[in-house]
Amino acid sequence: MARKRRRSFVTSVLACLAFIAAAVWSWDLPVEDLLSYLVLMLIFLAVIVAVALGFGALLNWLRNRNSKNRHHDDR
């Protein structure tokens, strides 16, 4: 099963690279524009990951706080 997932991931990456190469070649997309879009997407991705980590930490903190309150109420 792991091999199939790896093969699927590699196929997806190769298809993405082929699409990018086609955009540069057939639509005369400047490489500078391509790189600026890539940097912009990486920044957005980093923001999304940071927000997700923040929400995860907040949920974990709330869960631990509720758990401590329940144990305190049981005494």
N, C-alpha and C positions, 0 to 999 in steps of 0.2 A: 504494500500500500504506500509506503514511504517513497518508493521509486516512482510510482505513478504521480504522486504529488510533485516530486522534484522535476520530473519530465514535463508536467503541466506548467510549472513555474518557469522553467527554461523556455518552453515554447511561447509562453506569454511575453517574456522579456524579449525574445527574438522578434516576435510580431510587433511589439512596440518599437523596437529599434528600426525595423523595416519601415514602419509607418513614418517615423521621424526622418529617415533617409529619403523616403519618397516625397515628403513635404519639402525638404531642402532641395532635392533635385528637380521635381516636376513643377513646383510652385515658385521656384527661385526664392525660397525663404532664406534671408541672410542668416548666417551662423550666429552673428551677434544677437539677432532677435531671438533665435532659438535658445541661446545661453541665458538671455535675460528672462525669458519665459521659464526656463528651468530653475533659475535662482528664485524667481517669484513663487513658483509652485513649491519649492523646498521650504521657503519661509512660511507659506500658508500651512504646509504639512507640519512644520515645527510648532506653529501656533495651535493647530488642532490637537496635536499630541500633548502639548502643555496644558490645554484646557481639559482634556480627558484625564490627565494625571491629577489635575487639581480637583476635578469632580470625584475621582476615585478616592483621593485622600480625604475629601470632605465626607463622603459616604462612609468611609472606614472610621473616621473620627466620630460621626454620629452613631454608627453601630456600636462602637466601643463605649460611648457615653451612655447609650440606652442599656447596654448590657451591665454596666457598672451600677446604674440606677436600679435595675431589677434585683441585682444581688444585694444592694444596700437595703431595699425595701423588704427583702425576705427575712432579714435579721430581726 
